[in-house]
Amino acid sequence: MYKVFRELMDKRQDWDQEQLERIIIDCLDDMNFHTFNYLLIAYLFGTYEEIEKAAEIMLEHERAGKALPHNMEWQKKLRCKYLFKEAANE
């Protein structure tokens, strides 16, 4: 995974900011850093309230040692709101 990421980053001057953000998010997903990914998505695209909520969920996840089902629905909505908005507009 690191090798692939390194190769991608070597070509980064050809990308715009949005493409770089998507690559980072996809790489984090591949490494199973899903909860951190939602915090990153909120930070990059969301409101202050969404950032606070994502940070709170991340702390709950750390305390519990696993993702909690009642938070997973909110995270899914956040991801769809910001990453799949292009598909929703079609």
C-alpha positions as CSV (number, residue, x, y, z in Angstrom):
1,M,0.0,0.0,0.0
2,Y,2.8,2.4,0.9
3,K,4.5,1.8,-2.4
4,V,1.4,2.6,-4.4
5,F,0.7,5.7,-2.3
6,R,4.3,6.9,-2.8
7,E,4.0,6.4,-6.6
8,L,0.8,8.4,-6.6
9,M,2.3,11.2,-4.5
10,D,5.3,11.5,-6.9
11,K,2.8,12.5,-9.6
12,R,0.9,15.0,-7.4
13,Q,2.0,18.1,-9.2
14,D,-0.4,17.0,-12.0
15,W,-3.4,17.0,-9.6
16,D,-5.6,19.7,-8.2
17,Q,-6.5,19.9,-4.5
18,E,-9.7,17.9,-4.7
19,Q,-8.0,15.0,-6.4
20,L,-5.3,14.9,-3.7
21,E,-8.0,14.9,-1.0
22,R,-9.8,12.0,-2.6
23,I,-6.6,10.0,-2.9
24,I,-5.8,10.5,0.7
25,I,-9.3,9.6,1.8
26,D,-9.3,6.5,-0.4
27,C,-5.9,5.4,1.0
28,L,-7.1,5.8,4.5
29,D,-10.1,3.7,3.7
30,D,-7.9,1.0,2.3
31,M,-5.9,1.0,5.6
32,N,-9.2,0.7,7.6
33,F,-8.8,4.2,9.2
34,H,-12.5,4.8,8.6
35,T,-13.3,6.8,11.7
36,F,-10.4,9.1,11.2
37,N,-11.5,9.4,7.6
38,Y,-14.8,10.8,8.7
39,L,-13.1,13.4,10.8
40,L,-10.9,14.3,7.8
41,I,-14.0,14.6,5.5
42,A,-15.7,16.8,8.0
43,Y,-12.6,19.0,8.3
44,L,-12.2,19.3,4.6
45,F,-15.8,19.8,3.5
46,G,-18.0,20.1,6.6
47,T,-19.3,22.7,9.0
48,Y,-17.9,23.4,12.4
49,E,-20.7,21.3,14.0
50,E,-19.9,18.3,11.7
51,I,-16.2,18.6,12.7
52,E,-17.1,18.5,16.4
53,K,-19.5,15.6,15.9
54,A,-16.9,13.6,13.9
55,A,-14.2,14.3,16.6
56,E,-16.7,13.2,19.3
57,I,-17.4,10.0,17.4
58,M,-13.7,9.3,17.1
59,L,-13.2,9.6,20.8
60,E,-16.2,7.3,21.5
61,H,-14.7,4.8,19.1
62,E,-11.3,4.9,20.8
63,R,-12.9,4.5,24.3
64,A,-15.1,1.6,23.1
65,G,-12.4,-0.1,21.0
66,K,-14.8,-0.4,18.1
67,A,-17.2,1.6,15.9
68,L,-20.5,2.0,17.6
69,P,-23.6,1.3,15.4
70,H,-25.5,4.5,16.4
71,N,-22.6,6.5,15.0
72,M,-22.2,4.6,11.8
73,E,-25.4,6.0,10.3
74,W,-24.3,9.6,10.8
75,Q,-20.9,8.8,9.3
76,K,-22.5,7.2,6.3
77,K,-24.6,10.3,5.7
78,L,-21.6,12.6,6.1
79,R,-19.7,10.6,3.5
80,C,-22.6,10.6,1.1
81,K,-23.2,14.3,1.6
82,Y,-19.7,15.4,0.6
83,L,-18.1,12.6,-1.4
84,F,-21.0,11.3,-3.5
85,K,-22.8,14.6,-4.2
86,E,-21.7,14.3,-7.8
87,A,-23.6,11.0,-8.2
88,A,-26.7,12.4,-6.4
89,N,-26.9,15.3,-8.9
90,E,-27.0,13.0,-11.9
